[in-house]
Amino acid sequence: MGSPKKDLKFLNRLEINMNTKKYFTLCLFSLGTLVCTEAQGLLIDKVVAKVGSEYILLSEIEEEFSYARTKDPTISEDIKCVIMDNMIANKLVVYRAKIDSVEITEEEVETQLDYRFESILRQMNGDESFFKEYYGASIDEMKDRFRDDQRHKILAEKMQQKLISEVEITPAEVERFYNTIPSDSLPYFKSEMEISEIVMSPKVNQKERLKALEKITELRKKVVSGESKFEDVASKNSQDPGSALRGGDLGFAKRGVYVPEFEATVFALAKDEISEIIETEFGFHFLQLIERRGNSVRARHVLIKPEITKEDLIIAKSKLDSIRNLIIKDSMSFAYAVKTNSLKSMPSYANSGRVKNQNTNNTFFAADDFDPDTYFAIFELKPGQLSMPLEITLPGGEKGYRLIKLNSVSKPHKASLKEDFDKISTFAKESKKNEYFVKWLKKRREETFIHVDPLYKACNLSGQKKV
């Protein structure tokens, strides 16, 4: 199980440290000083910096310092100056975002909070009582505590994206960037591969389909009749593990998020109305509209998936093998096979089957980027060749099959402008964005009132005057 504390670091600070005792702090704000009363004694907190209209608290600095020490116990207190400098930069971005009227919605905030806390809860096997014991607060209480932090995080991200979104780079700038890199400092690229895929899920046989339909029909009757609560039925029976933990609640979503059948149904419901049973590529559902907010809806659902049998899997594998033979004989193009047979829900479908490396956001994979099954399916292939159908577990947890095409293989080599222009262009653009942002921060620091407590007078905070 991962560290829940680590997962909450996205909120900039966490008052409850997994390496120390757990406690709640009651804070009263008065005249620029926070007085925080703790069960074990009295802790005085205060504002140690003001950036425009934004504040930095002593507790924030100490929390970041404490977290840094959990990673490296040898870190000295000098690192607090770096922490303060970084926090000033972050608060400056938030402050300017508010001045420039960067807009975020409450839905964005809630969606991010839901995602983060769901991740933590999954690490705890969905045990909300353990979550409460661990953090000393319920999920809703913790969300309340971190809502403003999450809002500021989104504001900062949007402001930074707004600033660098128009940064472009020319081929001449890429070449200049490349020429500034000493020859002995040029990166050495490992052998890399590009692949495409066709992903096929087995079709459900009629017997299992009817069994699933009968089951969800009975569950819906219990909810509609009032015999059972929707939330209880979802928690105990729904085969959507993410929403089942929350009684089927899917949170807020705009148009375009759900598959067409589901979207058409949910946007046609009145508040609290329970839908008829619908069928999608995931299985059978019935749903209830909880709330409508503008062009977004919040709904809950129950999902029952028909069981896939061994015979269904054999049929799917046989079909994919037939498609492979047609491609090899040039009777069907790979792109056409993707369009007519691959799962539309897979990211590769919209890119003619080409697979993107999620770690690098491009289509190149080093050997160790692949899972073992994928690597051993393709390591003896030559560019243009196809693997045999490979059994995989699909994102929804069900079994399926995957046909992989090896598009290209590069040899290990030192970076060169001719062979690696796209990669070098990416590096050059990121460097330009960083330079632009640093210059923007420097200028805004000069324009913005920044007061730093004398406690940090020894710090060289990017040339900022300290009062």
N, C-alpha and C positions, 0 to 999 in steps of 0.2 A: 504494500500500500504506500502510495506517495505521501509526501508531507502536506497536510492541509494548510499549514502556515505558509509554505512556499507558494501555494496557489493563491493566497490572499495578498501576496506582495504586490500584485498589480494595483492594489488600492493605495500604494505608497507607504502605508504604515499599518501595523496591527498591534493594538495595545496588549493583546493577550499573547504571550510568548510561549510556544510549546516547550521551551527549555526551562521555563520558570513556572512559578505557581500561576494559576488562572485567577483573574479577579475582574470585577467590574469597577469602573471609575465614574463617580458622579462629579461633573464639572460645572462650575458656575462662572460665567464670564462677567468680569467687572473691571472697568477702567484699564483695559489692555492687559489684564493679568488673568490667567485661568487658575483657579484654586480647585484642585482635584482631591477629593477625600477618598482614601482607600481603606479597605477593611482592616488592614494591618497597621495603619498609621496615617500621617498627614504628608502629602506630597504637594509641593508648590510647583505649578507649571506657569509659564509665562510666554508672551509673544517675544520672540528674539529677532524677528525681522519683519518689515513691512515693505511690500512691493506694490506700489500703486495702492489699490484697495485690498490686496491680498495679504494674508498673514502667514507666518511660519512660526510654529510653536517649538519650544524647547523639547517637548516630549517627542515631536516628530524627528528632530535631530538625533535624540538619544535612541529612539527605536531603530532608526536606520543604522546607527553605529552598532547597536546590539546585534542586529541582523548580520552586519558585515563581520562581526567577531565570531558568529556561529560558523562562518565559512573559513575564516582565518584568524585564529586566536592571537596571532602575533601582531595584528594590526594595532598601530599606536593611535592615540587620541588625535594626532594631527589629521587623520582622515576626516574628522568632523568639519574641517575647513572645506574639503572637497564636497562633502555632503551638503553643507550650507550653500556653496556655489551652485551646485546642481539644482538645489531646491529653488534658489532665486531665479535661475533660468526657467524652471518649470512654471513657477508662479507668474513670471513675466509673460510667458506665452499665454497662460490662462487670462491674465489681466488684459492683454491686448486682444484676445479673442472676444472678451466681453465688450470692449470698446468698439471693435469692428463688427459687433452684432453677429458673430458666428452663431448659427442656430443649431440647437439640438432639441430633440423631442424627448418627452418622458418615456415614450415607448423604447427609444434607443437605450436610455439608461436602464430601464427595467429588463430589457432583453439581455444586455451585457451582465447585469447582476444575476439574472436567472442562470445564464450560461456558466458563470464562474462558480456559483454556489452549487449548481447541479454537478459540476466536475468534482467538487470537494465531496459532495454527498455520495457520488458513485464510488469514490475511494473508501467510503465508510459503508459500502454495500447497502446504501439507501437507509441506513439506520439513523433516523432523526433524533432519537433519544441519545444516542452516542454523540451525535453532533452537539447537542445541547450540553451534555456533560463535559465534552472536550473544550468547548468555547465559553461555557457559562451563559449561553444565550441561545434562543431559538433562531432558526433560519431567518424568519421575518424580522426579528430584533437586530440581527447582524446586518441584514440588508439596510435597515433604517440607519444604522451607524455608518455605513460606507456609501450611502447613496450620493452624498455630496462629493466624496472623493471620486466616485465613478463618473459623476457629471463633469468634474474638472479634468479627469483623464481624457474623456471623449472630446471635451473642448480643446484641450491641448493638441490632441491628435488631428482634429479637424483644422485647427489653425495652422499647424505645421504643414499639413497636406495642401492647404490653400496656398501657402507661401511657395512651396516647391513644385506645385503641379504644372506650372508653366515653364519650368526650367527645361530647356532642350539643349542638345549638343550636336555639333556639326562633325562631319568626318575629319575636318582639319583639326578640330579640338581633340578628337580621339587620338589622332596621330601625335599631336603635341604631348598629350598625357602619356602615351606609350613611350615617347622619346625621353621623358623625364625620369623614367624608371631605369636605374642602373642595370646593366646587362646581368650582373651576378645576383640581382634581386628579382628578376623576372620569375613569376610563378611557374612551377613545373606541373603540367596537367597530366593526370593519370589517364589511362585508357578509358574512354567513355563510350557509351552506347545510347542509341535512340531506338525506341520500340513503339509499336502500335498494337492495338488489341481489339478483339471482338469478344464481348462478354455476353453470355447467354444464360438465362435462368430457365430451369425446366418448367414446362407447362403442367399445371395441376390436373390430375385425372378427375373425371366427373364424380366418382364415388367420394373422394376426399373433399371435393368442392362442396358437395351437398351436406356432408357432415359438418363442415365449418359453418355453412349457412344455417343449418338447424340449430347449432349451438348459439350463434349470435342472435338468432330470432328469439330464442328462449330468454337470453339475457336482456334483450330490449323489452320484452313483455314485462319482466320483473321491474324494470325501471319505470316504464310508462304507467304500470298499474299502481306504483307506489310501494310495492313489496320491498324493493331495495333502492338504496340511494345510488345515483349515477357514479359518484366518486368511489363508493365501496365496490361496485361491480367492476369499474375500471382497474382499481388497485389489485383486485384479486384475480381478474381474468384477462385483462388486455395484454396483448402480445407486443405492444409498443413499450419496451422497458423504460425509456426516458420519461414519457408522460404518465405511465402507470404509477410511478413513484409519487406523482402529484395528483392522483385521482383522475387521470386522463387529461389534465390541463395542459394545453399546448402553448399557452402564453399568447401574446399579441403577434399578429402576422398581417402583412399587406398582401395585396393581390400579386400573384406570380410566385408565391412561396410554395403553395400546395400543388399537387397534381390536378389536372383539369376537373376530374369528376368530384374530387373533394372540395376544390375551390368553388365550383358552381353551386354545390349544396350549402356550404357554410355561409356564403354571402347572400343566400336566399332566405336564411332562417331569421325569424324574429327572436328577440331576447328570450332566453330560457326554453325556446322551442327545441324539441327533440326530433331529429330527422328520421326518415325512413332508412332502411339498410341500403348502403351503397357498396359497390365493388370497385376496387382500384387494383393497380399492379401489386399492391402490398397485401391485399386480402379483403375481408369484409369489415365495414365500419358502420357504426351509427354515432351521431355526434349531437352536441348541444351547444348553442350559442350562449356564452356567458356575458359578453359585453361587446358593444360596437363603439369604436372611437375614431371618427373621421373615416378614412379609407382603410382602417385596420379592424380586425376582429380578434376576439379572444374566445377560443372554443375548447371544449373537452371532447374526447372521443374514446370509444372502445374498439380495439382492433383484434380480429380473430383471423389467423392465417391458416389456410388449408395445409395439411401436412403433405410434404413432398416425399414420395416413396422411392425406393431403390429403382423401381421400374421407370419412374419419371426421369430420374437422373441418367439412366442408361439411354433412354430415348433422346435426351438433350445432347449427350455426348456423341451419340451416333449422328445426329443432325449436324453438329459442329464439325465432325470429322468429314462428312460429305461436303460441307462448305469448303473445308480445307482442300479437299481434292479438286474441287471446281476451280479454286484460286490457282493451285499448282498447274493445272492444265490450261490456264488462261481463259477459262470459260466464264469466269466472273472476276471482276476487279475487287481488290481488297476494300477500297472505299465504298463500293456498292454493297459489299457484304456487310460492312459496318452499318450502313444506312438502313438496310432491310432486316438485319438480324440482331444487332447489338442492343444492349439495354440503353434506353434513352436517358435513364437517370445517372449513368456513368459520365463523369466529366469528359472522358475521351470521345464520347459520341459526337459532341459538337465540333470536334477537331479531326474528323475523319479517322478516328481511332488512335491518333497520336497521344501518347501518355506524357503528362507533365510531371516533372520532379517537384514535389511539393516543398522540398527543402531549399531548392534553388530557384524555383519559379521559372525554370526553362525545361527543355526536353532532353537534357543530357543526364545520364546516370553513370556513376562509377560502379564497379562491380559490387562494392560493399553497400551501395544504396539499395540494392535489390534484396528482397526477402529470399531465403535459400531456395524455395520452390521455383520462383521466377528465374533466379540465376541458373540453376541446374537445367531448367527447361530450354535455355537459350545459349548456354556458354559454348556449345559446339556448332552453333548455327553460323552461316555466312550471311552477310547483308542480303536481304531480299527473301531469305528462307523463313519458313513457318515452323513453330513448335507443334507438338502434338497437343490435343485438347487437355487442359490442365484443370483439375478440380480445385475450386476455390470457395472461400466463405465470402458471401456478398455483404455489403454494408449493413443490411437488415438482419444478418445472422443466418440466412438460409444458404444452402449449397447451390453452386452453379458451376459453369465451365468457362474457361478462358483460352482463346487462341492468340498466340503472340507472334508478331512479325518483327524480326530484327531489321531495322532500317539502316543503321550505320554503326561502324566501330572505328574509333580513332586510335592511333598508336600513342603511347606515352611520349610527351614532347614538352620542350620549353615553350612558353607562350610566344606567339609570333603574331604580328599584325595581319598577315595574310591568312593564316589558318584560324585565328581566334578573334576576328574583328568584332563579332557580336558580343563576346564575353568582355573584351577589353572596353568596348563601347559602354557596356553596363557599368563596369567599374568606374569609367571616366565620368559618366553621368551622375553616379552616386557621389563621387568626389566633388563634382561641381555643385550638387544640391547641398552637400554638407558645408562647403565654403560659403555658399549664398546664405544659408541659415545662420552660420556663425557671424557673418557680417551683419545680418539683420538683428541678431541678439545684441551685438556690440552697440549698434546704433540705438536700439530701444533702451538699453541700459543707461545710455547717456541722456536720454530724453525723459526717463521715468524716475520719480522720487523713490529712492530705496533707502530705507533706514535699517541699519544693522546694530544690534545690541553691543555695547562695549565688551561683553563677554567674548566676542569674536574679533577684537581689535587686532590681534596678531595675525589674522588670516589675510592673505592677499586675494581678495575676492574679485578677480578679473578687473582690477583697477578701480573698483567701486569705493567711493568714500564711505567711511563708517562714522556714524554720529554717536 
